[in-house]
């Protein structure tokens, strides 16, 4: 509503922090998917644990992706690949 127009492409590196028992990146994915229309595109840099985790809201975020999106590629990258001081393995969806 505040943006004026809906984005058709979103590229993001959401925060990897946790709010209580929920990963912020999982909340971010849920929010972004509610913004995008059919045929929109996105790329997210996420903690690599996003691919296999069974807690912190991540399974729900993965389910939303698989039910609502056509996954083009998923890259797994070792630590220090993304970010100057990054010391966490990441994936790019």
C-alpha positions, -999 to +999 in steps of 0.1 A: +000+000+000+028+024+009+049+017-022+025+031-047+031+003-072+036-034-066+071-047-072+076-074-099+111-083-089+125-085-054+162-093-045+168-095-008+191-106+020+167-107+049+181-107+085+191-141+098+183-133+134+156-150+154+126-134+171+117-157+199+112-191+182+109-177+146+136-170+121+132-135+107+140-147+072+110-171+073+087-142+083+102-121+055+095-148+029+059-150+040+055-112+038+072-109+004+051-137-011+019-118-001+032-087-021+041-105-053+016-112-081+017-141-106+048-140-129+068-118-104+103-129-095+125-129-064+159-140-052+167-144-015+200-150+003+190-172+032+208-192+059+217-226+044+197-242+073+166-229+055+169-259+032+166-285+059+155-269+093+124-283+110+119-254+135+117-216+137+089-212+111+112-224+083+091-255+073+061-232+068+081-207+047+094-237+025+059-250+021+047-216+009+075-215-016+068-249-030+031-244-031+031-209-047+063-206-067+082-222-095+118-226-081+143-217-109+175-225-090+188-230-055+225-224-048+244-236-017+274-213-009+300-218+018+307-193+046+323-160+036+307-162+001+282-134+008+292-104+030+324-090+041+324-105+076+299-133+069+307-166+086+276-185+078+268-209+050+241-195+028+217-206+001+203-184-027+168-193-038 
